[in-house]
């Protein structure tokens, strides 16, 4: 059985990559906030829940407007992944597992998620879409397989990180036939059935 596991590394972008990442982070943040405002208004004004398909259609309309034409300068994959993350946040909110999604600030940690169609993994190097050079990643350990998605982030201190989601074989727990009973007592805190 396989499961997915994330591996996080630090990387050092070139000046060209820094500009592209800053633009991508800004567009992802703008889309998150615009779609969150759209969903909130729809719910409070019309008592209407907006799903992923409606949010994606709203994003398409945003890209066609002259004021928000800058959204076309970055790949659409991180913007679509942003909508998927927001859909999951609303799903957790309505299931009462999380609070209502919040607006994103420029001062917070910035991130963008790239699906496999928006990056290339060749010879142990990752190249993001619209970048000419591969990322200069400080590999602390090898990846077990090719990543299915990568999330690029920048913390508040300005450091860049990449998180690679890879499929790995799940470790199975060994089943032991041995059982132990525990008795809580007054003289001793507890005594096990094997005498310990």
N, C-alpha and C positions, 0 to 999 in steps of 0.2 A: 504494500500500500504506500502511496506517495502523498506527501504533504508539502506545503509551501513554507519556505523559511526566508527571512530577510537578512541580508548581510550589509552592514553599513561601513563605508569607507570615507576618508577625507580625500578631497581632490583640490587641485589648484588650476583654475581656468585661465586661459589666455585673455588678453584685453578684449579681443573680438568675442570670445565666449562669454565674458562678463557682461558685455553690452546685450548680447542675445538673451542671456539668462535674466538680466534685469527687466528687459522688455517682456519676456515670458511671464516672470513673476507678477509684473504689474497687470498684464492682461488677465491672468488667472484670478488675481485678487479683484479686479474690476468685474469680471464675469460672475464670480461668487457673490459679490455685493449686489450687483444689478439683478441677478436672478433671485436672490434672497428677498430683495425689496419687492420684486414682481410676485413672488409666492405669498409674502406677507400681506400685500395689498389685496391680492385675489382672495385670500382667506378671510380677512377682516371686512372687506367691502362687499364681496359677493358670496361669502361662505363656500368658496370653491377650493378644492385641493388640486394643486398643480403637480403632475407627475413628471417623469423624466422626459417623455416625448414632447409634452407641452413646453418644458424648459428648453429643450433642444430647438424647438421651433422658435422660441423667443430669442435664443442665441443667434439663429440664422437671421432673424429680423434685425437684431442689433448690428450684425456685420454689414448689412445692406445700408444702414444709415450713414450719412456723411460724417456725422460727429464721432462715430465710433468705428470708422474705417480702419483705425490702427489695429483692430483685432485680427485683421487679415494678414498682418505682418509676421505673425507667429504661426506655428503649426496648430492645426485644429485639435490634435489629439490631447494635449494638456488641458484645453478648454473643455472638451467632452469628458475627460476624466474628472475635472472639477465638478461638472454636473452630476457625475456618478457618485462622487464623494458626498455632495450635498443631498442627493436622493437617499443615500444610506444614513446620513445624519437625521433627516426627517423621519425615516423609517424607525430609527432608534427613539426619536422623540415621541412619536405616536404610540410606540410600544412601552413608553414610560421607562426606558432604559437610559435616557440622556436628557439634558436640558435642550431648550429651543436653540437652534443654530444661531451663532452670533456673526456679526459683520467682521470682516478682516481688516486689520490696520496695517499700514506700511511699516510700523515699528515692530510688528510681531515677526516671528519666524516665517520666512517665505518658502514656498515649495511648489513644485510642479511635477506631475506624474506623466511618464511617457510609456505608452504601451509598446509592444514589440514592433509595431509598424512605424514607430517614430524614432527608433534608434537602431544602430547596428552593433553587433557584438562579434568581432572577428579577431582571432589571434590574441585573445585575452585583453582586448581594448574595446572601449565603448565610445561610439561616436554618435552624438545626438543629431537629429534632423536639423538641417540648415546650418550645421557646423562643418567646417572643412577638416579640422584636426580632431583626433580623438582626445578625450579628457585625460588629463595628467592625474591619474588616481594613485594614491599611496596604498598599494595592495598589502594588507596585513595577513591575509590568508587567501587561498585560491577559491574561486567559486566552484561548487560541485557540478553545476550544469549551466547552460546558457540562461540568462535571466528572462523571465516573461514580462516583467515591467521594471522600470527604474524610476525612483523618485529622487529628484535633485532638490536640495534645500540649502538655504543660507540662514544661519542663526543670527542673533542680534549683534554678535561680535564681528560679523562679516565673514565668518568661516563657511566654506562650502563643503557639503557632504552629499554622497550618493548612496542610496539604499537599493540594493538589487534583490528582487524577489525571485527565488529559484525553487525548482521542484527537487525534493530530496526524499529518499526512502525513509519512511517512518520507522523509528525504533520500536520494536514490540517488547512489551514487558514480559519477563519470564513468569510463568505460573508455577507457584510452589504449592504442593499439596499440604504443607504444614499449616496448622491453625493454632492460635494461642488465645486462651480466654483470660480476661482480666477481672479480678475481684477487688472492689474498693472496700477497705476495712477501717476499723477504728484504731487498731494497734499499729498497723502499717498503712501507708497511704494507698498502696495497691500491691497485689500479689498476682503474678501470672500463673497460668496452669502448668507451666513447665518448671515451676519452683523458683523462679528468679524474682 
